[in-house]
Amino acid sequence: MPDKFTSLRPGFSVAPQLSAADIAEAAEAGYTLIVNNRPDGEMLGQPKSADLEAAARAAGIAYAHIPVDRRGVSMSHISALKNALAEAGEKTLAFCRSGTRSTVVQAYLAASEGRDPDKIIAEAAEAGYDIAGQRPALEALKAAHQED
């Protein structure tokens, strides 16, 4: 498996920007879902989501485009990731420019499902992503889950 695919927890990895070749490698590594958290046109020369989706489909991998822009992660992002994982997320590879936004979206979903923010932050740190600044949001999402 390429070094750029970083496991956050069993069944969920993140990566910086993927290419069609990376998607083929992801298929060989057994990924069943690619999640693109990068908006189209964010950077000159960036592959278009439609092209990456075509590469994923050709490789037999499900694909979800859940772009996160400068406004940050919203409940709609969390819901979209939850739905994509429910449909095809046995082994998921999410990406953005650096992998950080993908890490944060996954963290928010985990917290909204009642996971401990300390564990979520520790998993991200072990994978090389510092999301400690997200603690207040993670705690709020966990608290909202406990109220349900």
N, C-alpha and C positions, 0 to 999 in steps of 0.2 A: 504494500500500500504506500503511495507517495507520502513523503514527510509533510506535505502541506495539508493533509487531511488530519485534523487534530481531534481526538476523541474527548468529548466533554463528560460523557457518561455512556454506559452500554447502549448501543443502538443510535447514538446521536453524536455526529462529528460536525466540525465547522472548518471553513477554509477561506483563504482570500479568493479573489476573483478566479473563477474557473473558465477554462477554454473548452472547446469541443473535445480536444484530446484528453483533458482531465476528466470529462464526463465518461469517456470510454474507459478510462482507468477505474473510475468509480464503479462502473458496471462490473468490471472484472473483479473488483474487491467486494462485490455483493450488495452494494447500496441499492435500495428499492425506491428511494425518493430523493430528489434534488430540490432544495428550497433556495430560491434566489431572493435575497433581501435587499438587493441593490436596484435603485430606480434606473431605468434606461436613460442614457444621456448624461449621467453624472460626471463622466470623464471622457475626454476625447479618445477615441480608439477602443473604448470598452465594447465587448461583444453585446449584441442586442439580445434581450430576453427571448424573443421569438426564435432566434437562431439557436440559442442554448436549449430551448424547449425541444426544438426539432432534433437536436443531437441526443437529448435524453430519451425522447420517444424512440428514436432509431436504435438506441442501446437497450431498450426495454425497461427504462426507468421512468417512474411517475415524476412530474415536475409541477412545482407551485411557484408562482411569482408573487411574493409578498413584500413589495418595496417599502423600505423605511427611509424616509428623507430626514432633513434637518429638524423637522418638528418632533421627531422621536417616535417611540413605540406607543401605540394606542391599543385599546381593547379590541379593535377590529383586527389588528395584527395578531394578537394573542388568539383570537377566535379562528382566524384563518389558518394559523399554524396548527392549532388543535385539530381542526377538520382535516387538514392535509395528512397529519400523522395518523388519524383514525382510518383514513382511506388507504394509505400506502407506506406508512412510516416504520416498517419493521427495522430497517437500517437506513437512517437519514443522514444526508450530507447537506448542510446549509452553508451558504456563502454570501459575502458582501465584499467590500473593498479589502478589508483586513481580517474579517471574521468576527469583529467585535459586535456589530449590530446583530448578527446571527446569534451570538452568545447571549446577548441581552434579551432578545425576543424569546429564546428558549428558557432563559432564567425567569422571565416574567410569567411564562406559561407554567413552569414548575411551581413557582410561588402561588399562583392562582389556583393550583391544584392541592395546596397545602404543604408543599415541601419546605423544609427549614431554610431560611435565607442564609444562615451561616454555612450550611452544607453546599448550597448553590454557589455561593461566593468562593468557597474553598475549591470546588470542582473547577470553576472557571480559572482560578489562580493556578491550579496545578497544570492546566492546559495552556497557561501563558497569557490569560486575559484578566486584567484588573477591572472588576466590575463592583468593587467595594462601594463606590459612590452611588450605586443603585440600591443600597440597603434600605433607605426609607420606602421606596416604591415596592421593593420585594416584601418588606414587612407589612405594608398596607394591603398588598394583594393576598398575602397569607391570611391576614386578619379578616378580609372580606370573605375568603373561603370558609373560615371557621364560623362566620355568622350565618352562612347559608344553611 
